[in-house]
């Protein structure tokens, strides 16, 4: 009697809609493929492309008319998935905490940090990857770069006794665009060099925007 062994033996999970190639050894006189016991019209070669979920087998017949039925291969088609990573703080500074999260829920979510779950917190620059598994067993991955920017330098300058008539120039130093607090009594709150006309004793401090 002939023998028939379909490869791959399965079960086969398809997530990208590409048909699964099933095959049995060549050399038989005839072949007939089946899905769940029902013959497939036109499927009479030693290879078959399974394009839908099913239980596939093949019956081969040799030159003397003897037949054999192969093993059954289970093929499952599930919807492909994708995953996005959301960064709540796209321009973090050193010392900040950045929360990365997936935009959907999945059966399994694994981060390159070794953590699991929808959200992780990171404090260092680097590339972070997430791999997810759907309820149907399909997987998807994505990654994101996180860059922590150095904190700017800012300083208000030396303490000064104000000239209440002409005002007093305060020379702050730093980089970026500052904002001074309190704003009342200052000529401009968004430059490092400002003139102060305080109506009371005040401590002015620049904060970088």
ZIUR-V402963 format. One line per field, one symbol per residue. ss: DSSP state (A for helix, B for strand, O for the rest). psi: psi as a letter, one per 30 degrees, with the letter a starting at -180 (. if undefined). A space follows every 10 residues. Layout:
ss->???
psi->???
//
This chain:
ss->OOOOOOBOOO OBBBOOOOOB BBBOOOOOOB BBBBBOOBBO OOOOOOBBBB OOOBBBBBBB BOOOOOBBBO OOBBBBBOOO OOOOBBBOOO OOBOOOOBBB BBOOOOOBBB BOOOOBOOBB BBOOOBBBBB BBBOOOOOBB BBBBBBOOBO OOOBBOOOOO OOOOOOOBBB BOBBOOOBBB BOOOOBOOOO OOBBBBOOOO OOOOBBBBO
psi->klkkjkklfa lkkkfggklk jkllklflel kjlkjhfkkj kfiglflkjj glkljklkkk kaffgklkkl lkkkkkklkl llklkkjfif illkflkkjk llflklekjk lffflllekl kkgkkakkkk klklffgkll lllkkkjkkk klkkkfalkk kkjfeflkkk jllalajlkk klfkgkekfg lejlkkikgl kljkkkkk.
//
